Amino acid sequence: MPQMAPINWLILFIFFFSMFYLIMNLLYFNFIKNMKMKFSYKTNMKNYNKFI
């Protein structure tokens, strides 16, 4: 069985790390940010309605 060169391991590590980073960013910005923005929007609307 041939051994893999170190540069191949480096390329694989960078590739998988970048994929992990992109997926985590997409999950964060699509779910956590949207949930926080929806909750803050509701609270802001309630506060504005109190002032009016």
All heavy atoms as atom14 arrays in JSON, in Angstrom:
{
  "sequence": "MPQMAPINWLILFIFFFSMFYLIMNLLYFNFIKNMKMKFSYKTNMKNYNKFI",
  "atom14_mask": [
    [1, 1, 1, 1, 1, 1, 1, 1, 0, 0, 0, 0, 0, 0],
    [1, 1, 1, 1, 1, 1, 1, 0, 0, 0, 0, 0, 0, 0],
    [1, 1, 1, 1, 1, 1, 1, 1, 1, 0, 0, 0, 0, 0],
    [1, 1, 1, 1, 1, 1, 1, 1, 0, 0, 0, 0, 0, 0],
    [1, 1, 1, 1, 1, 0, 0, 0, 0, 0, 0, 0, 0, 0],
    [1, 1, 1, 1, 1, 1, 1, 0, 0, 0, 0, 0, 0, 0],
    [1, 1, 1, 1, 1, 1, 1, 1, 0, 0, 0, 0, 0, 0],
    [1, 1, 1, 1, 1, 1, 1, 1, 0, 0, 0, 0, 0, 0],
    [1, 1, 1, 1, 1, 1, 1, 1, 1, 1, 1, 1, 1, 1],
    [1, 1, 1, 1, 1, 1, 1, 1, 0, 0, 0, 0, 0, 0],
    [1, 1, 1, 1, 1, 1, 1, 1, 0, 0, 0, 0, 0, 0],
    [1, 1, 1, 1, 1, 1, 1, 1, 0, 0, 0, 0, 0, 0],
    [1, 1, 1, 1, 1, 1, 1, 1, 1, 1, 1, 0, 0, 0],
    [1, 1, 1, 1, 1, 1, 1, 1, 0, 0, 0, 0, 0, 0],
    [1, 1, 1, 1, 1, 1, 1, 1, 1, 1, 1, 0, 0, 0],
    [1, 1, 1, 1, 1, 1, 1, 1, 1, 1, 1, 0, 0, 0],
    [1, 1, 1, 1, 1, 1, 1, 1, 1, 1, 1, 0, 0, 0],
    [1, 1, 1, 1, 1, 1, 0, 0, 0, 0, 0, 0, 0, 0],
    [1, 1, 1, 1, 1, 1, 1, 1, 0, 0, 0, 0, 0, 0],
    [1, 1, 1, 1, 1, 1, 1, 1, 1, 1, 1, 0, 0, 0],
    [1, 1, 1, 1, 1, 1, 1, 1, 1, 1, 1, 1, 0, 0],
    [1, 1, 1, 1, 1, 1, 1, 1, 0, 0, 0, 0, 0, 0],
    [1, 1, 1, 1, 1, 1, 1, 1, 0, 0, 0, 0, 0, 0],
    [1, 1, 1, 1, 1, 1, 1, 1, 0, 0, 0, 0, 0, 0],
    [1, 1, 1, 1, 1, 1, 1, 1, 0, 0, 0, 0, 0, 0],
    [1, 1, 1, 1, 1, 1, 1, 1, 0, 0, 0, 0, 0, 0],
    [1, 1, 1, 1, 1, 1, 1, 1, 0, 0, 0, 0, 0, 0],
    [1, 1, 1, 1, 1, 1, 1, 1, 1, 1, 1, 1, 0, 0],
    [1, 1, 1, 1, 1, 1, 1, 1, 1, 1, 1, 0, 0, 0],
    [1, 1, 1, 1, 1, 1, 1, 1, 0, 0, 0, 0, 0, 0],
    [1, 1, 1, 1, 1, 1, 1, 1, 1, 1, 1, 0, 0, 0],
    [1, 1, 1, 1, 1, 1, 1, 1, 0, 0, 0, 0, 0, 0],
    [1, 1, 1, 1, 1, 1, 1, 1, 1, 0, 0, 0, 0, 0],
    [1, 1, 1, 1, 1, 1, 1, 1, 0, 0, 0, 0, 0, 0],
    [1, 1, 1, 1, 1, 1, 1, 1, 0, 0, 0, 0, 0, 0],
    [1, 1, 1, 1, 1, 1, 1, 1, 1, 0, 0, 0, 0, 0],
    [1, 1, 1, 1, 1, 1, 1, 1, 0, 0, 0, 0, 0, 0],
    [1, 1, 1, 1, 1, 1, 1, 1, 1, 0, 0, 0, 0, 0],
    [1, 1, 1, 1, 1, 1, 1, 1, 1, 1, 1, 0, 0, 0],
    [1, 1, 1, 1, 1, 1, 0, 0, 0, 0, 0, 0, 0, 0],
    [1, 1, 1, 1, 1, 1, 1, 1, 1, 1, 1, 1, 0, 0],
    [1, 1, 1, 1, 1, 1, 1, 1, 1, 0, 0, 0, 0, 0],
    [1, 1, 1, 1, 1, 1, 1, 0, 0, 0, 0, 0, 0, 0],
    [1, 1, 1, 1, 1, 1, 1, 1, 0, 0, 0, 0, 0, 0],
    [1, 1, 1, 1, 1, 1, 1, 1, 0, 0, 0, 0, 0, 0],
    [1, 1, 1, 1, 1, 1, 1, 1, 1, 0, 0, 0, 0, 0],
    [1, 1, 1, 1, 1, 1, 1, 1, 0, 0, 0, 0, 0, 0],
    [1, 1, 1, 1, 1, 1, 1, 1, 1, 1, 1, 1, 0, 0],
    [1, 1, 1, 1, 1, 1, 1, 1, 0, 0, 0, 0, 0, 0],
    [1, 1, 1, 1, 1, 1, 1, 1, 1, 0, 0, 0, 0, 0],
    [1, 1, 1, 1, 1, 1, 1, 1, 1, 1, 1, 0, 0, 0],
    [1, 1, 1, 1, 1, 1, 1, 1, 0, 0, 0, 0, 0, 0]
  ],
  "atom14_positions": [
    [[0.85, -1.19, 0.0], [0.0, 0.0, 0.0], [0.89, 1.25, 0.0], [1.73, 1.42, 0.88], [-0.87, -0.01, 1.26], [-1.88, 1.13, 1.31], [-3.0, 0.89, 2.69], [-3.83, 2.46, 2.63], [0.0, 0.0, 0.0], [0.0, 0.0, 0.0], [0.0, 0.0, 0.0], [0.0, 0.0, 0.0], [0.0, 0.0, 0.0], [0.0, 0.0, 0.0]],
    [[0.72, 2.14, -0.98], [1.61, 3.33, -1.04], [1.26, 4.34, 0.04], [0.1, 4.49, 0.41], [1.33, 3.9, -2.43], [-0.02, 3.4, -2.78], [-0.17, 2.07, -2.11], [0.0, 0.0, 0.0], [0.0, 0.0, 0.0], [0.0, 0.0, 0.0], [0.0, 0.0, 0.0], [0.0, 0.0, 0.0], [0.0, 0.0, 0.0], [0.0, 0.0, 0.0]],
    [[2.29, 4.99, 0.53], [2.1, 6.01, 1.56], [1.75, 7.35, 0.92], [2.24, 7.67, -0.16], [3.39, 6.17, 2.39], [3.76, 4.92, 3.17], [2.75, 4.62, 4.26], [2.26, 5.52, 4.89], [2.44, 3.36, 4.44], [0.0, 0.0, 0.0], [0.0, 0.0, 0.0], [0.0, 0.0, 0.0], [0.0, 0.0, 0.0], [0.0, 0.0, 0.0]],
    [[0.9, 8.11, 1.61], [0.53, 9.44, 1.1], [1.6, 10.45, 1.47], [2.18, 10.4, 2.54], [-0.82, 9.89, 1.67], [-2.01, 9.18, 1.08], [-3.55, 9.77, 1.76], [-3.63, 11.38, 1.01], [0.0, 0.0, 0.0], [0.0, 0.0, 0.0], [0.0, 0.0, 0.0], [0.0, 0.0, 0.0], [0.0, 0.0, 0.0], [0.0, 0.0, 0.0]],
    [[1.83, 11.38, 0.55], [2.82, 12.44, 0.8], [2.25, 13.44, 1.81], [1.03, 13.6, 1.9], [3.17, 13.15, -0.5], [0.0, 0.0, 0.0], [0.0, 0.0, 0.0], [0.0, 0.0, 0.0], [0.0, 0.0, 0.0], [0.0, 0.0, 0.0], [0.0, 0.0, 0.0], [0.0, 0.0, 0.0], [0.0, 0.0, 0.0], [0.0, 0.0, 0.0]],
    [[3.11, 14.12, 2.56], [2.62, 15.09, 3.55], [1.81, 16.22, 2.91], [0.86, 16.72, 3.51], [3.88, 15.63, 4.19], [4.91, 14.58, 3.97], [4.56, 13.93, 2.67], [0.0, 0.0, 0.0], [0.0, 0.0, 0.0], [0.0, 0.0, 0.0], [0.0, 0.0, 0.0], [0.0, 0.0, 0.0], [0.0, 0.0, 0.0], [0.0, 0.0, 0.0]],
    [[2.17, 16.63, 1.68], [1.43, 17.73, 1.04], [-0.01, 17.31, 0.77], [-0.93, 18.13, 0.84], [2.17, 18.2, -0.23], [1.62, 19.55, -0.71], [2.11, 17.17, -1.33], [2.02, 20.71, 0.16], [0.0, 0.0, 0.0], [0.0, 0.0, 0.0], [0.0, 0.0, 0.0], [0.0, 0.0, 0.0], [0.0, 0.0, 0.0], [0.0, 0.0, 0.0]],
    [[-0.23, 16.01, 0.49], [-1.6, 15.55, 0.28], [-2.41, 15.65, 1.58], [-3.58, 16.03, 1.56], [-1.6, 14.1, -0.22], [-1.07, 13.99, -1.63], [-0.76, 15.0, -2.26], [-0.97, 12.77, -2.11], [0.0, 0.0, 0.0], [0.0, 0.0, 0.0], [0.0, 0.0, 0.0], [0.0, 0.0, 0.0], [0.0, 0.0, 0.0], [0.0, 0.0, 0.0]],
    [[-1.78, 15.28, 2.7], [-2.47, 15.42, 3.98], [-2.78, 16.88, 4.27], [-3.86, 17.21, 4.77], [-1.62, 14.84, 5.11], [-1.55, 13.35, 5.1], [-0.47, 12.58, 4.85], [-2.64, 12.44, 5.37], [-0.81, 11.25, 4.93], [-2.12, 11.14, 5.25], [-3.98, 12.62, 5.69], [-2.92, 10.01, 5.44], [-4.77, 11.51, 5.87], [-4.24, 10.22, 5.75]],
    [[-1.85, 17.76, 3.93], [-2.08, 19.19, 4.15], [-3.25, 19.68, 3.31], [-4.13, 20.39, 3.81], [-0.81, 19.98, 3.79], [-0.89, 21.5, 3.98], [-0.97, 21.84, 5.45], [0.3, 22.16, 3.33], [0.0, 0.0, 0.0], [0.0, 0.0, 0.0], [0.0, 0.0, 0.0], [0.0, 0.0, 0.0], [0.0, 0.0, 0.0], [0.0, 0.0, 0.0]],
    [[-3.29, 19.27, 2.05], [-4.39, 19.7, 1.18], [-5.71, 19.14, 1.69], [-6.72, 19.86, 1.74], [-4.1, 19.25, -0.27], [-2.94, 20.05, -0.84], [-5.34, 19.42, -1.14], [-2.34, 19.45, -2.09], [0.0, 0.0, 0.0], [0.0, 0.0, 0.0], [0.0, 0.0, 0.0], [0.0, 0.0, 0.0], [0.0, 0.0, 0.0], [0.0, 0.0, 0.0]],
    [[-5.74, 17.87, 2.1], [-6.97, 17.29, 2.62], [-7.41, 18.01, 3.89], [-8.6, 18.3, 4.07], [-6.77, 15.81, 2.92], [-6.87, 14.87, 1.72], [-6.45, 13.47, 2.15], [-8.28, 14.85, 1.19], [0.0, 0.0, 0.0], [0.0, 0.0, 0.0], [0.0, 0.0, 0.0], [0.0, 0.0, 0.0], [0.0, 0.0, 0.0], [0.0, 0.0, 0.0]],
    [[-6.48, 18.31, 4.78], [-6.81, 19.0, 6.03], [-7.4, 20.37, 5.74], [-8.44, 20.76, 6.32], [-5.56, 19.13, 6.91], [-5.79, 19.93, 8.15], [-6.5, 19.4, 9.21], [-5.31, 21.22, 8.24], [-6.72, 20.14, 10.35], [-5.52, 21.97, 9.38], [-6.23, 21.42, 10.44], [0.0, 0.0, 0.0], [0.0, 0.0, 0.0], [0.0, 0.0, 0.0]],
    [[-6.76, 21.12, 4.83], [-7.26, 22.45, 4.5], [-8.64, 22.36, 3.87], [-9.55, 23.14, 4.19], [-6.26, 23.17, 3.57], [-5.0, 23.54, 4.36], [-6.88, 24.43, 2.97], [-3.85, 23.97, 3.51], [0.0, 0.0, 0.0], [0.0, 0.0, 0.0], [0.0, 0.0, 0.0], [0.0, 0.0, 0.0], [0.0, 0.0, 0.0], [0.0, 0.0, 0.0]],
    [[-8.83, 21.38, 2.99], [-10.13, 21.23, 2.32], [-11.23, 20.92, 3.32], [-12.27, 21.58, 3.34], [-10.03, 20.12, 1.27], [-11.35, 19.78, 0.64], [-11.92, 20.63, -0.29], [-12.02, 18.62, 0.98], [-13.14, 20.33, -0.87], [-13.23, 18.31, 0.41], [-13.8, 19.17, -0.51], [0.0, 0.0, 0.0], [0.0, 0.0, 0.0], [0.0, 0.0, 0.0]],
    [[-11.01, 19.93, 4.19], [-12.05, 19.57, 5.15], [-12.28, 20.67, 6.18], [-13.41, 20.91, 6.59], [-11.71, 18.24, 5.84], [-11.97, 17.05, 4.96], [-10.93, 16.25, 4.54], [-13.26, 16.76, 4.55], [-11.17, 15.15, 3.73], [-13.52, 15.67, 3.74], [-12.46, 14.87, 3.33], [0.0, 0.0, 0.0], [0.0, 0.0, 0.0], [0.0, 0.0, 0.0]],
    [[-11.21, 21.33, 6.58], [-11.38, 22.43, 7.54], [-12.17, 23.57, 6.93], [-13.05, 24.15, 7.57], [-10.01, 22.92, 8.01], [-10.08, 23.87, 9.16], [-10.36, 23.41, 10.43], [-9.86, 25.23, 8.96], [-10.43, 24.29, 11.51], [-9.93, 26.11, 10.03], [-10.21, 25.65, 11.3], [0.0, 0.0, 0.0], [0.0, 0.0, 0.0], [0.0, 0.0, 0.0]],
    [[-11.9, 23.89, 5.65], [-12.65, 24.97, 5.0], [-14.1, 24.57, 4.8], [-15.0, 25.39, 4.99], [-12.01, 25.32, 3.66], [-12.03, 24.19, 2.81], [0.0, 0.0, 0.0], [0.0, 0.0, 0.0], [0.0, 0.0, 0.0], [0.0, 0.0, 0.0], [0.0, 0.0, 0.0], [0.0, 0.0, 0.0], [0.0, 0.0, 0.0], [0.0, 0.0, 0.0]],
    [[-14.38, 23.3, 4.46], [-15.76, 22.86, 4.31], [-16.49, 22.95, 5.66], [-17.63, 23.42, 5.72], [-15.81, 21.4, 3.81], [-15.43, 21.24, 2.37], [-16.63, 21.99, 1.27], [-15.62, 23.27, 0.52], [0.0, 0.0, 0.0], [0.0, 0.0, 0.0], [0.0, 0.0, 0.0], [0.0, 0.0, 0.0], [0.0, 0.0, 0.0], [0.0, 0.0, 0.0]],
    [[-15.84, 22.51, 6.73], [-16.43, 22.6, 8.07], [-16.74, 24.05, 8.43], [-17.82, 24.36, 8.92], [-15.47, 21.97, 9.08], [-15.95, 22.05, 10.49], [-16.97, 21.22, 10.93], [-15.38, 22.95, 11.37], [-17.41, 21.29, 12.26], [-15.82, 23.04, 12.68], [-16.84, 22.2, 13.12], [0.0, 0.0, 0.0], [0.0, 0.0, 0.0], [0.0, 0.0, 0.0]],
    [[-15.79, 24.95, 8.14], [-15.96, 26.37, 8.45], [-17.14, 26.95, 7.67], [-17.97, 27.67, 8.23], [-14.66, 27.09, 8.11], [-14.69, 28.57, 8.4], [-14.6, 29.03, 9.7], [-14.77, 29.49, 7.35], [-14.62, 30.39, 9.96], [-14.8, 30.84, 7.61], [-14.72, 31.29, 8.92], [-14.75, 32.62, 9.16], [0.0, 0.0, 0.0], [0.0, 0.0, 0.0]],
    [[-17.23, 26.62, 6.38], [-18.32, 27.15, 5.57], [-19.67, 26.63, 6.05], [-20.64, 27.39, 6.15], [-18.11, 26.77, 4.09], [-17.01, 27.55, 3.36], [-16.76, 26.93, 2.02], [-17.38, 29.0, 3.22], [0.0, 0.0, 0.0], [0.0, 0.0, 0.0], [0.0, 0.0, 0.0], [0.0, 0.0, 0.0], [0.0, 0.0, 0.0], [0.0, 0.0, 0.0]],
    [[-19.75, 25.35, 6.37], [-21.02, 24.77, 6.82], [-21.43, 25.38, 8.16], [-22.6, 25.71, 8.36], [-20.9, 23.24, 6.9], [-20.8, 22.66, 5.48], [-22.09, 22.64, 7.63], [-20.35, 21.22, 5.45], [0.0, 0.0, 0.0], [0.0, 0.0, 0.0], [0.0, 0.0, 0.0], [0.0, 0.0, 0.0], [0.0, 0.0, 0.0], [0.0, 0.0, 0.0]],
    [[-20.47, 25.57, 9.08], [-20.81, 26.16, 10.37], [-21.29, 27.6, 10.18], [-22.25, 28.03, 10.83], [-19.6, 26.13, 11.31], [-19.29, 24.76, 11.84], [-20.59, 24.09, 12.86], [-21.02, 22.64, 11.94], [0.0, 0.0, 0.0], [0.0, 0.0, 0.0], [0.0, 0.0, 0.0], [0.0, 0.0, 0.0], [0.0, 0.0, 0.0], [0.0, 0.0, 0.0]],
    [[-20.65, 28.36, 9.29], [-21.08, 29.74, 9.04], [-22.48, 29.76, 8.45], [-23.31, 30.58, 8.85], [-20.12, 30.44, 8.09], [-18.97, 31.07, 8.85], [-19.09, 31.36, 10.02], [-17.87, 31.28, 8.17], [0.0, 0.0, 0.0], [0.0, 0.0, 0.0], [0.0, 0.0, 0.0], [0.0, 0.0, 0.0], [0.0, 0.0, 0.0], [0.0, 0.0, 0.0]],
    [[-22.75, 28.88, 7.5], [-24.09, 28.85, 6.9], [-25.14, 28.51, 7.94], [-26.2, 29.15, 8.0], [-24.12, 27.83, 5.76], [-23.4, 28.25, 4.47], [-23.35, 27.09, 3.51], [-24.09, 29.44, 3.84], [0.0, 0.0, 0.0], [0.0, 0.0, 0.0], [0.0, 0.0, 0.0], [0.0, 0.0, 0.0], [0.0, 0.0, 0.0], [0.0, 0.0, 0.0]],
    [[-24.86, 27.51, 8.79], [-25.83, 27.15, 9.82], [-26.05, 28.32, 10.78], [-27.18, 28.63, 11.14], [-25.34, 25.92, 10.59], [-25.41, 24.59, 9.84], [-24.74, 23.51, 10.66], [-26.84, 24.22, 9.54], [0.0, 0.0, 0.0], [0.0, 0.0, 0.0], [0.0, 0.0, 0.0], [0.0, 0.0, 0.0], [0.0, 0.0, 0.0], [0.0, 0.0, 0.0]],
    [[-24.96, 28.98, 11.19], [-25.08, 30.09, 12.13], [-25.91, 31.22, 11.55], [-26.85, 31.71, 12.16], [-23.69, 30.59, 12.51], [-23.72, 31.78, 13.42], [-24.09, 31.65, 14.75], [-23.4, 33.05, 12.94], [-24.13, 32.74, 15.59], [-23.43, 34.14, 13.77], [-23.8, 33.99, 15.09], [-23.84, 35.07, 15.9], [0.0, 0.0, 0.0], [0.0, 0.0, 0.0]],
    [[-25.55, 31.63, 10.31], [-26.23, 32.79, 9.74], [-27.65, 32.47, 9.31], [-28.49, 33.37, 9.27], [-25.43, 33.36, 8.57], [-24.24, 34.15, 9.02], [-22.96, 33.71, 8.78], [-24.41, 35.35, 9.72], [-21.87, 34.42, 9.2], [-23.33, 36.08, 10.15], [-22.05, 35.61, 9.89], [0.0, 0.0, 0.0], [0.0, 0.0, 0.0], [0.0, 0.0, 0.0]],
    [[-27.95, 31.21, 8.97], [-29.3, 30.89, 8.5], [-30.25, 30.6, 9.64], [-31.44, 30.88, 9.5], [-29.27, 29.69, 7.55], [-28.73, 30.08, 6.19], [-28.83, 31.23, 5.78], [-28.17, 29.11, 5.5], [0.0, 0.0, 0.0], [0.0, 0.0, 0.0], [0.0, 0.0, 0.0], [0.0, 0.0, 0.0], [0.0, 0.0, 0.0], [0.0, 0.0, 0.0]],
    [[-29.78, 30.05, 10.76], [-30.69, 29.65, 11.82], [-30.56, 30.52, 13.07], [-31.54, 31.1, 13.52], [-30.46, 28.18, 12.18], [-30.78, 27.26, 11.04], [-29.77, 26.64, 10.32], [-32.1, 27.03, 10.67], [-30.08, 25.8, 9.26], [-32.41, 26.2, 9.62], [-31.4, 25.58, 8.91], [0.0, 0.0, 0.0], [0.0, 0.0, 0.0], [0.0, 0.0, 0.0]],
    [[-29.38, 30.65, 13.63], [-29.24, 31.35, 14.9], [-29.49, 32.84, 14.71], [-30.23, 33.47, 15.47], [-27.85, 31.07, 15.5], [-27.71, 29.57, 15.77], [-27.65, 31.88, 16.78], [-26.31, 29.15, 16.12], [0.0, 0.0, 0.0], [0.0, 0.0, 0.0], [0.0, 0.0, 0.0], [0.0, 0.0, 0.0], [0.0, 0.0, 0.0], [0.0, 0.0, 0.0]],
    [[-28.91, 33.44, 13.66], [-29.09, 34.87, 13.42], [-30.55, 35.17, 13.13], [-31.1, 36.14, 13.64], [-28.22, 35.33, 12.25], [-26.78, 35.58, 12.61], [-26.61, 36.98, 13.19], [-25.13, 37.27, 13.39], [-24.82, 38.68, 13.33], [0.0, 0.0, 0.0], [0.0, 0.0, 0.0], [0.0, 0.0, 0.0], [0.0, 0.0, 0.0], [0.0, 0.0, 0.0]],
    [[-31.2, 34.36, 12.3], [-32.59, 34.61, 11.96], [-33.48, 34.5, 13.2], [-34.39, 35.3, 13.38], [-33.06, 33.64, 10.87], [-32.48, 33.99, 9.52], [-31.97, 35.09, 9.32], [-32.55, 33.06, 8.6], [0.0, 0.0, 0.0], [0.0, 0.0, 0.0], [0.0, 0.0, 0.0], [0.0, 0.0, 0.0], [0.0, 0.0, 0.0], [0.0, 0.0, 0.0]],
    [[-33.22, 33.51, 14.05], [-34.02, 33.38, 15.26], [-33.85, 34.6, 16.16], [-34.81, 35.17, 16.66], [-33.63, 32.11, 16.02], [-33.95, 30.83, 15.26], [-35.71, 30.51, 15.14], [-36.0, 29.88, 16.78], [0.0, 0.0, 0.0], [0.0, 0.0, 0.0], [0.0, 0.0, 0.0], [0.0, 0.0, 0.0], [0.0, 0.0, 0.0], [0.0, 0.0, 0.0]],
    [[-32.58, 35.04, 16.34], [-32.34, 36.21, 17.19], [-32.99, 37.45, 16.59], [-33.57, 38.25, 17.3], [-30.83, 36.43, 17.33], [-30.17, 35.47, 18.31], [-28.69, 35.77, 18.46], [-28.03, 34.8, 19.42], [-26.58, 35.03, 19.51], [0.0, 0.0, 0.0], [0.0, 0.0, 0.0], [0.0, 0.0, 0.0], [0.0, 0.0, 0.0], [0.0, 0.0, 0.0]],
    [[-32.9, 37.62, 15.26], [-33.47, 38.8, 14.64], [-34.98, 38.79, 14.77], [-35.6, 39.83, 15.0], [-33.05, 38.89, 13.17], [-31.58, 39.18, 12.98], [-31.14, 39.35, 11.26], [-31.03, 41.13, 11.15], [0.0, 0.0, 0.0], [0.0, 0.0, 0.0], [0.0, 0.0, 0.0], [0.0, 0.0, 0.0], [0.0, 0.0, 0.0], [0.0, 0.0, 0.0]],
    [[-35.61, 37.62, 14.64], [-37.06, 37.56, 14.77], [-37.48, 37.93, 16.2], [-38.42, 38.7, 16.4], [-37.56, 36.14, 14.44], [-37.56, 35.84, 12.96], [-37.98, 34.41, 12.68], [-37.82, 34.08, 11.2], [-38.07, 32.67, 10.94], [0.0, 0.0, 0.0], [0.0, 0.0, 0.0], [0.0, 0.0, 0.0], [0.0, 0.0, 0.0], [0.0, 0.0, 0.0]],
    [[-36.77, 37.4, 17.21], [-37.12, 37.72, 18.59], [-36.91, 39.2, 18.88], [-37.75, 39.85, 19.5], [-36.3, 36.86, 19.57], [-36.75, 35.42, 19.61], [-35.83, 34.4, 19.51], [-38.09, 35.1, 19.73], [-36.24, 33.07, 19.55], [-38.52, 33.79, 19.78], [-37.59, 32.76, 19.68], [0.0, 0.0, 0.0], [0.0, 0.0, 0.0], [0.0, 0.0, 0.0]],
    [[-35.8, 39.76, 18.41], [-35.54, 41.18, 18.67], [-36.56, 42.04, 17.93], [-36.99, 43.08, 18.44], [-34.12, 41.55, 18.25], [-33.97, 41.41, 16.86], [0.0, 0.0, 0.0], [0.0, 0.0, 0.0], [0.0, 0.0, 0.0], [0.0, 0.0, 0.0], [0.0, 0.0, 0.0], [0.0, 0.0, 0.0], [0.0, 0.0, 0.0], [0.0, 0.0, 0.0]],
    [[-36.95, 41.63, 16.74], [-37.94, 42.4, 15.99], [-39.29, 42.42, 16.73], [-39.93, 43.44, 16.84], [-38.11, 41.78, 14.59], [-39.06, 42.55, 13.69], [-38.69, 43.79, 13.19], [-40.3, 42.03, 13.35], [-39.54, 44.49, 12.36], [-41.16, 42.73, 12.52], [-40.77, 43.97, 12.02], [-41.62, 44.66, 11.22], [0.0, 0.0, 0.0], [0.0, 0.0, 0.0]],
    [[-39.68, 41.27, 17.28], [-40.94, 41.23, 18.03], [-40.87, 42.14, 19.26], [-41.8, 42.88, 19.55], [-41.25, 39.8, 18.45], [-41.73, 38.93, 17.31], [-41.99, 37.5, 17.77], [-42.41, 36.62, 16.6], [-42.59, 35.22, 17.02], [0.0, 0.0, 0.0], [0.0, 0.0, 0.0], [0.0, 0.0, 0.0], [0.0, 0.0, 0.0], [0.0, 0.0, 0.0]],
    [[-39.77, 42.08, 19.99], [-39.66, 42.92, 21.19], [-39.63, 44.4, 20.81], [-40.23, 45.23, 21.48], [-38.41, 42.55, 21.99], [-37.28, 42.65, 21.15], [-38.51, 41.13, 22.53], [0.0, 0.0, 0.0], [0.0, 0.0, 0.0], [0.0, 0.0, 0.0], [0.0, 0.0, 0.0], [0.0, 0.0, 0.0], [0.0, 0.0, 0.0], [0.0, 0.0, 0.0]],
    [[-38.93, 44.73, 19.71], [-38.9, 46.12, 19.28], [-40.29, 46.6, 18.89], [-40.69, 47.72, 19.21], [-37.93, 46.3, 18.1], [-36.49, 46.27, 18.54], [-36.2, 46.48, 19.71], [-35.58, 46.0, 17.62], [0.0, 0.0, 0.0], [0.0, 0.0, 0.0], [0.0, 0.0, 0.0], [0.0, 0.0, 0.0], [0.0, 0.0, 0.0], [0.0, 0.0, 0.0]],
    [[-41.05, 45.77, 18.18], [-42.4, 46.17, 17.8], [-43.24, 46.4, 19.06], [-44.0, 47.35, 19.12], [-43.04, 45.1, 16.91], [-42.47, 45.04, 15.51], [-42.59, 46.6, 14.63], [-44.35, 46.73, 14.45], [0.0, 0.0, 0.0], [0.0, 0.0, 0.0], [0.0, 0.0, 0.0], [0.0, 0.0, 0.0], [0.0, 0.0, 0.0], [0.0, 0.0, 0.0]],
    [[-43.11, 45.57, 20.06], [-43.87, 45.76, 21.29], [-43.49, 47.09, 21.94], [-44.34, 47.84, 22.39], [-43.61, 44.6, 22.26], [-44.3, 43.32, 21.85], [-43.94, 42.18, 22.8], [-44.57, 40.89, 22.35], [-44.12, 39.75, 23.16], [0.0, 0.0, 0.0], [0.0, 0.0, 0.0], [0.0, 0.0, 0.0], [0.0, 0.0, 0.0], [0.0, 0.0, 0.0]],
    [[-42.19, 47.4, 21.96], [-41.76, 48.65, 22.58], [-42.28, 49.85, 21.8], [-42.74, 50.83, 22.38], [-40.23, 48.71, 22.64], [-39.68, 47.72, 23.65], [-40.39, 47.31, 24.56], [-38.44, 47.31, 23.48], [0.0, 0.0, 0.0], [0.0, 0.0, 0.0], [0.0, 0.0, 0.0], [0.0, 0.0, 0.0], [0.0, 0.0, 0.0], [0.0, 0.0, 0.0]],
    [[-42.23, 49.79, 20.47], [-42.73, 50.9, 19.67], [-44.23, 51.07, 19.87], [-44.74, 52.19, 19.94], [-42.42, 50.68, 18.19], [-40.95, 50.87, 17.85], [-40.27, 49.95, 17.06], [-40.25, 51.98, 18.33], [-38.95, 50.13, 16.74], [-38.92, 52.17, 18.02], [-38.27, 51.24, 17.23], [-36.96, 51.41, 16.92], [0.0, 0.0, 0.0], [0.0, 0.0, 0.0]],
    [[-44.94, 49.98, 19.98], [-46.38, 50.09, 20.2], [-46.69, 50.72, 21.55], [-47.66, 51.44, 21.69], [-47.04, 48.7, 20.09], [-47.06, 48.21, 18.66], [-47.04, 49.01, 17.72], [-47.1, 46.91, 18.49], [0.0, 0.0, 0.0], [0.0, 0.0, 0.0], [0.0, 0.0, 0.0], [0.0, 0.0, 0.0], [0.0, 0.0, 0.0], [0.0, 0.0, 0.0]],
    [[-45.87, 50.48, 22.55], [-46.07, 51.11, 23.86], [-45.9, 52.62, 23.73], [-46.68, 53.39, 24.29], [-45.07, 50.56, 24.87], [-45.44, 49.21, 25.44], [-44.37, 48.74, 26.42], [-44.63, 47.31, 26.85], [-43.53, 46.81, 27.69], [0.0, 0.0, 0.0], [0.0, 0.0, 0.0], [0.0, 0.0, 0.0], [0.0, 0.0, 0.0], [0.0, 0.0, 0.0]],
    [[-44.89, 53.07, 22.99], [-44.67, 54.51, 22.86], [-45.8, 55.16, 22.08], [-46.21, 56.27, 22.38], [-43.33, 54.79, 22.17], [-42.17, 54.56, 23.08], [-41.16, 53.67, 22.7], [-42.04, 55.22, 24.29], [-40.09, 53.45, 23.55], [-40.97, 55.0, 25.13], [-39.99, 54.12, 24.74], [0.0, 0.0, 0.0], [0.0, 0.0, 0.0], [0.0, 0.0, 0.0]],
    [[-46.33, 54.48, 21.08], [-47.45, 55.05, 20.32], [-48.7, 54.91, 21.16], [-49.43, 55.81, 21.42], [-47.62, 54.29, 18.98], [-46.39, 54.52, 18.09], [-48.88, 54.77, 18.26], [-46.32, 53.61, 16.91], [0.0, 0.0, 0.0], [0.0, 0.0, 0.0], [0.0, 0.0, 0.0], [0.0, 0.0, 0.0], [0.0, 0.0, 0.0], [0.0, 0.0, 0.0]]
  ]
}
